[in-house]
């Protein structure tokens, strides 16, 4: 299940540094949710947060069927 912008925003460092090209972390999060920007565009996104995002967006396996 894809995360929405608010869920992604909760994982950001909330610095609003603009280094990712977006004016705020919220704007960046919305772009990530839309697939317009890669999460790695944020130089301050922690590895733990990236792991949480990756886990939340991983495809579901149906091998048990």
C-alpha positions in Angstrom: 0.0 0.0 0.0 1.4 3.4 -1.0 1.9 6.0 1.7 0.3 9.4 1.4 2.1 12.7 1.7 1.2 13.1 5.4 2.5 9.7 6.3 5.8 10.4 4.4 6.0 13.8 6.0 6.0 12.2 9.5 9.3 10.4 8.5 11.1 13.6 7.2 13.6 15.5 9.3 11.3 18.6 9.1 14.2 20.9 8.4 12.6 22.8 5.4 16.2 23.3 4.1 15.2 23.4 0.4 18.2 21.2 -0.5 15.9 18.7 -2.1 14.5 21.3 -4.5 11.2 21.7 -2.7 10.3 24.7 -0.5 9.2 22.6 2.5 9.4 19.0 3.8 5.6 18.8 3.3 5.9 19.8 -0.4 8.7 17.3 -0.8 6.6 14.6 0.9 3.7 15.2 -1.4 5.9 14.9 -4.5 7.4 11.7 -3.2 3.8 10.3 -2.6 3.0 11.2 -6.2 6.1 9.5 -7.5 7.5 12.7 -8.9 10.6 12.8 -6.7 12.8 10.1 -5.3 13.2 10.0 -1.5 16.9 10.1 -1.9 16.6 13.7 -3.0 16.5 14.6 0.6 20.1 14.6 2.0 18.8 14.4 5.6 16.3 11.5 5.3 17.6 8.9 7.8 18.3 5.3 6.8 15.8 4.2 9.4 13.1 6.4 7.8 14.1 5.1 4.4 13.7 1.5 5.7 10.3 2.3 7.1 9.2 3.8 3.8 10.6 0.8 1.9 8.8 -1.6 4.2 5.5 0.3 3.9 5.6 0.3 0.1 6.9 -3.2 -0.5 4.7 -5.4 -2.7 2.6 -8.0 -1.0 3.6 -11.6 -1.6 0.8 -14.0 -2.4 3.0 -17.1 -2.5 1.0 -18.8 0.2 -2.1 -19.2 -2.0 
